[in-house]
Amino acid sequence: VQNGLSQDEVNKRYEKYGRNELKAKQKKSLLVKFLEQFKDFMIIVLIIAAVVSGIVGIQQGEGITDTIIILIVVVVNAIIGVAQENKAEKSLEALQKLSSHVAKVMRAGKLQVVQSADLVPGDIVVLDTGDFIPADLRIVEAINLKSQESALTGESVPVDKISDTIEDESVGIGDRKNMLFSSSLLTYGRGKGIVVETGMKTEVGKIAEMISEVEDSETPLQKKLNGLGKTLGIAALAICVVIFIVGMLYGKAPLNMFMTAVSLAVAAIPEGLAAVSTIVLAIGVQRMVKRNAIVKKLPAVETLGSASVICSDKTG
């Protein structure tokens, strides 16, 4: 046991358990990100308005200038949203690379330094003060060991660790004194531990999995804009119907009345609203960047501004 795993055994377990890292959500392609910018009801209404405006313009010999302007506004809005999301993703990836760690392990009787992502269950990790805990470990040797686990348990002070066996199977994470958990930090002492869980099977991995399962929800601004878009859309449709009926009662030509009604409906839709809201949010994102805060999606800036109470336990 003291010699650690052989290289052949490491390879077998690596094939079975995979890399010791948290799985990220599958990345969306640029095309998918771009198309997702058109999901808002207001944007859909604007696109319909652009098409109808173009048809009306051609019928009345006025050209499609309004259509081109509306489509430019919609496309620019989508491009700004995608650009900001990509920029935030790159910043997050850079932070993840900075946080990659190495571990000292015993393999085939030799002490080796490997990437923490290459650890497998059964590896013997040698620990010293200041080391990052790369996986969930069962302590087999402890000399004045203390670990900082505030990110996981909320305990603000380092926890004393032991190598003794704990018989109680229902003991909580904070009371598992013979365990060291991934993402915590060794603040004092030295020792050894056997890897028992890696990647998404670790306690931190379970938290990451729960977070990844949270469904995306609309921000207050998105709800308001969608509500406004639906209201304007219904109002525009109602105007079309009323004007068309009134015109028909006065004996006007059906085609002319239809074009008139549609023209009024298009005029009722604020084409610049999407662009203005995007520009305002982009300015907010840039201000957050100056304060060293990474914002992945534009509407998140407005959501942060809408928060009046933040509920948190001691883990933050």
C-alpha positions in Angstrom: 0.0 0.0 0.0 2.8 2.4 0.9 4.3 2.1 -2.6 1.1 3.3 -4.3 -0.5 2.1 -7.5 1.4 0.7 -10.4 1.3 2.5 -13.7 -0.8 -0.3 -15.3 -3.4 0.0 -12.4 -3.4 3.8 -12.8 -4.2 3.4 -16.5 -7.0 0.9 -15.8 -8.6 3.2 -13.1 -8.2 6.2 -15.3 -10.2 4.5 -18.1 -12.8 3.5 -15.5 -13.3 6.7 -13.5 -12.1 9.4 -16.0 -10.4 12.7 -15.3 -10.5 14.1 -11.8 -12.2 17.4 -12.8 -15.7 18.9 -12.6 -17.7 18.5 -15.8 -18.7 21.8 -17.5 -21.9 22.2 -19.5 -21.4 21.5 -23.2 -20.5 24.6 -25.0 -22.9 26.2 -27.4 -21.8 27.0 -30.9 -21.7 30.6 -32.1 -24.7 29.9 -34.3 -26.8 28.6 -31.4 -25.8 31.6 -29.3 -26.7 33.9 -32.1 -30.1 32.3 -32.7 -30.9 32.3 -29.0 -30.7 36.1 -29.1 -34.0 36.1 -31.1 -36.0 34.2 -28.5 -37.5 37.3 -26.8 -41.0 38.1 -27.8 -40.1 41.7 -28.6 -37.5 40.6 -31.1 -39.9 38.2 -32.7 -42.4 41.1 -33.0 -39.8 43.3 -34.6 -38.9 40.7 -37.2 -42.5 40.3 -38.1 -42.8 44.0 -38.2 -39.8 44.2 -40.6 -41.3 41.6 -42.9 -44.7 43.2 -43.0 -43.2 46.7 -43.4 -41.2 45.4 -46.4 -44.3 44.0 -48.0 -46.3 47.2 -47.4 -43.4 49.3 -48.7 -43.1 47.3 -51.9 -46.9 47.4 -52.5 -47.0 51.2 -52.0 -43.8 51.8 -53.9 -42.0 53.3 -50.9 -39.1 50.7 -50.8 -37.9 48.6 -47.9 -35.9 51.2 -46.0 -37.9 50.6 -42.8 -37.3 46.9 -43.1 -33.6 47.2 -43.5 -33.4 49.6 -40.5 -35.4 47.2 -38.2 -33.3 44.2 -39.3 -30.0 46.0 -38.7 -31.2 46.9 -35.2 -32.2 43.3 -34.5 -28.9 41.9 -35.8 -26.7 44.4 -34.0 -28.6 43.6 -30.8 -27.8 39.9 -31.3 -24.2 40.5 -32.2 -23.6 42.6 -29.0 -25.2 39.8 -26.9 -23.1 37.0 -28.4 -19.9 39.1 -28.2 -20.4 39.8 -24.5 -21.2 36.2 -23.7 -18.0 35.0 -25.5 -15.9 37.6 -23.8 -17.2 36.4 -20.4 -16.7 32.8 -21.2 -13.0 33.4 -22.2 -12.5 35.3 -18.9 -13.9 32.3 -16.9 -11.8 29.8 -18.8 -8.7 31.9 -18.1 -9.6 31.8 -14.4 -10.1 28.0 -14.5 -6.6 27.6 -16.0 -5.1 29.7 -13.3 -6.8 27.5 -10.7 -5.3 24.2 -12.1 -3.2 22.3 -9.5 -0.7 19.6 -9.1 -0.4 16.8 -6.5 2.4 14.7 -5.0 1.6 11.0 -5.2 3.3 7.7 -4.5 3.2 5.5 -7.6 5.2 2.3 -8.0 7.3 3.2 -5.0 8.3 6.6 -6.3 7.1 10.1 -5.3 5.7 11.8 -8.4 4.2 15.2 -9.1 1.2 14.9 -11.4 -1.7 17.1 -12.5 -4.6 16.9 -10.1 -6.8 16.0 -13.0 -4.8 12.7 -13.5 -5.5 11.4 -10.0 -7.5 8.1 -9.7 -9.2 6.4 -6.7 -6.6 4.5 -4.7 -3.7 7.0 -5.3 -1.7 7.9 -2.2 -1.4 11.6 -2.0 1.5 13.1 0.1 0.4 16.4 1.8 2.3 19.3 3.2 1.3 22.7 4.6 -0.2 25.0 1.9 -1.2 22.1 -0.4 -4.5 22.3 -2.3 -6.6 19.1 -1.7 -7.0 17.7 -5.2 -9.7 15.1 -4.5 -11.7 13.6 -1.6 -9.1 11.7 0.6 -9.2 9.3 3.5 -6.4 10.3 5.8 -4.0 7.4 6.6 -1.2 9.5 8.2 -1.7 12.8 10.0 0.9 14.9 11.8 -0.8 18.1 13.2 -3.0 18.2 10.2 -5.4 21.2 9.8 -7.6 22.0 6.8 -9.5 25.1 5.7 -12.9 23.9 4.6 -14.9 27.1 4.7 -16.0 26.9 1.0 -17.6 23.5 1.7 -18.8 23.5 5.3 -18.7 27.2 6.2 -16.4 26.7 9.1 -14.3 29.9 9.3 -11.4 28.4 11.2 -9.2 25.5 10.1 -10.4 22.0 11.2 -8.1 19.5 13.0 -7.8 16.3 11.1 -7.0 12.7 12.3 -6.4 9.3 10.8 -8.6 7.4 13.2 -11.6 5.4 12.0 -15.0 6.9 12.6 -17.7 4.2 13.1 -20.8 6.4 12.7 -21.9 6.1 9.1 -24.4 9.0 9.3 -21.8 11.6 10.4 -22.0 15.0 8.6 -19.4 16.4 6.3 -18.1 18.9 8.9 -17.5 16.0 11.5 -15.6 13.7 9.1 -12.3 14.4 10.8 -10.6 11.6 9.0 -11.4 13.0 5.5 -10.0 15.8 3.4 -12.2 17.2 0.8 -11.5 18.5 -2.7 -11.1 22.3 -3.1 -10.1 22.7 0.6 -6.6 23.9 1.7 -4.1 22.3 4.1 -3.2 25.1 6.4 -1.0 23.2 8.9 0.9 20.0 9.3 1.6 17.1 6.9 0.4 13.7 6.2 -0.9 11.2 3.6 -4.3 10.4 2.2 -5.8 7.8 -0.2 -8.1 9.1 -2.9 -11.6 7.8 -2.4 -13.6 10.0 -4.8 -12.7 12.1 -7.9 -14.3 14.5 -10.2 -18.1 14.8 -10.0 -18.2 12.1 -7.2 -16.5 14.4 -4.7 -18.5 16.5 -2.3 -17.7 19.7 -4.3 -18.7 17.8 -7.5 -22.1 17.0 -6.0 -22.7 20.7 -5.4 -21.5 21.5 -8.9 -24.0 18.9 -10.3 -26.9 20.5 -8.4 -25.9 23.9 -9.7 -25.7 22.7 -13.3 -29.3 21.3 -13.1 -30.7 24.7 -12.2 -32.9 25.9 -15.1 -32.3 29.3 -16.6 -35.0 31.8 -15.6 -35.9 35.2 -17.0 -34.6 38.4 -15.4 -37.0 41.1 -14.2 -36.0 43.2 -17.3 -36.7 40.3 -19.7 -40.1 39.7 -18.1 -41.0 43.4 -18.4 -39.8 43.7 -22.0 -41.6 40.4 -23.0 -44.7 41.7 -21.3 -44.4 45.0 -23.1 -43.8 43.2 -26.4 -46.9 41.0 -25.9 -49.0 44.1 -25.0 -47.8 46.0 -28.0 -48.3 43.0 -30.3 -51.9 42.4 -29.1 -52.6 46.2 -29.3 -51.2 46.3 -32.9 -53.3 43.3 -33.9 -56.4 44.9 -32.4 -55.7 48.1 -34.3 -55.3 46.1 -37.6 -58.7 44.5 -37.0 -60.5 47.7 -36.0 -59.1 49.7 -38.9 -59.8 47.0 -41.4 -63.4 46.5 -40.2 -64.1 50.3 -40.2 -62.6 50.7 -43.7 -64.7 47.8 -45.0 -67.8 49.4 -43.5 -67.0 52.6 -45.4 -66.7 50.6 -48.6 -62.9 50.8 -49.1 -61.0 48.3 -51.1 -60.0 45.3 -48.9 -56.3 45.3 -50.0 -55.9 49.0 -49.4 -57.5 48.8 -45.9 -55.3 45.8 -45.1 -52.1 47.7 -46.1 -53.3 50.8 -44.1 -54.0 48.7 -41.0 -50.7 46.9 -41.1 -48.9 50.2 -41.6 -50.5 51.5 -38.4 -49.6 48.3 -36.5 -45.9 48.6 -37.6 -45.8 52.2 -36.5 -47.0 51.2 -33.1 -44.0 48.9 -32.5 -40.9 50.7 -31.0 -38.1 49.3 -33.2 -35.4 51.0 -31.2 -36.4 49.6 -27.8 -34.3 46.4 -28.2 -31.2 48.3 -29.3 -31.6 50.9 -26.6 -31.9 48.3 -23.8 -29.0 46.4 -25.2 -26.7 49.5 -25.3 -27.7 50.5 -21.7 -27.0 46.9 -20.4 -23.6 46.9 -22.3 -22.6 50.1 -20.6 -23.5 48.5 -17.3 -21.4 45.4 -18.1 -18.4 47.7 -18.9 -18.7 49.4 -15.6 -18.8 46.1 -13.8 -15.6 45.0 -15.7 -13.8 48.1 -14.4 -14.7 46.8 -10.9 -13.3 43.4 -11.7 -16.6 41.6 -12.0 -17.3 39.2 -14.9 -20.9 39.3 -16.3 -21.7 36.4 -18.7 -25.1 37.6 -19.9 -26.2 41.3 -20.4 -29.5 41.1 -18.5 -27.7 39.8 -15.4 -26.5 43.4 -14.8 -30.0 44.6 -14.4 -30.9 41.6 -12.2 -28.0 42.5 -9.8 -29.4 46.0 -9.6 -32.9 44.7 -8.8 -31.7 42.6 -5.8 -32.7 44.1 -2.5 -32.1 41.1 -0.2 -29.5 38.4 -0.6 -30.1 35.2 1.4 -26.9 33.2 2.2 -25.8 30.6 4.7 -22.4 30.7 6.3 -20.7 29.1 3.3 -21.6 32.2 1.3 
